[in-house]
Amino acid sequence: MISTKEVGKRIKKIREESGLNQIQVAKFIGVDQSYISKIENGERQLRLDLLEKLANLFGYSMTNLMTDNSFDTHLQIAFRSDEIEIDDLNSISEINKIALNLQEMRKLVKENDYER
């Protein structure tokens, strides 16, 4: 497990790489922009439900965001952030959640087949 400050740095890095601003992310998870700023600066801890929403939006598993290993493993979706609406972010998040669950199920099946 990594520190609150490190989680904040990761969220900021991912957000910037995605081309989203703090206001867009704040609207997506239903908080004020200052809350996102405090998260990114390590001044506030992100609630688990909000962390899950961000992980889904950015195509990461929560484990990847919260541990030292596998930080670069994620789904990638390209989109134009200057034209993106909150409904678009919700759709991206839901698609990523399905894709991440599918990845995890395939991994479990592979491990199960290996054990036989």
Secondary structure as GFF3:
##gff-version 3
##sequence-region A 1 116
A	DSSP	alpha_helix	4	18	.	.	.	ID=ss1
A	DSSP	alpha_helix	22	29	.	.	.	ID=ss2
A	DSSP	alpha_helix	33	40	.	.	.	ID=ss3
A	DSSP	alpha_helix	48	58	.	.	.	ID=ss4
A	DSSP	alpha_helix	62	66	.	.	.	ID=ss5
A	DSSP	three_ten_helix	81	83	.	.	.	ID=ss6
A	DSSP	alpha_helix	86	115	.	.	.	ID=ss7
###
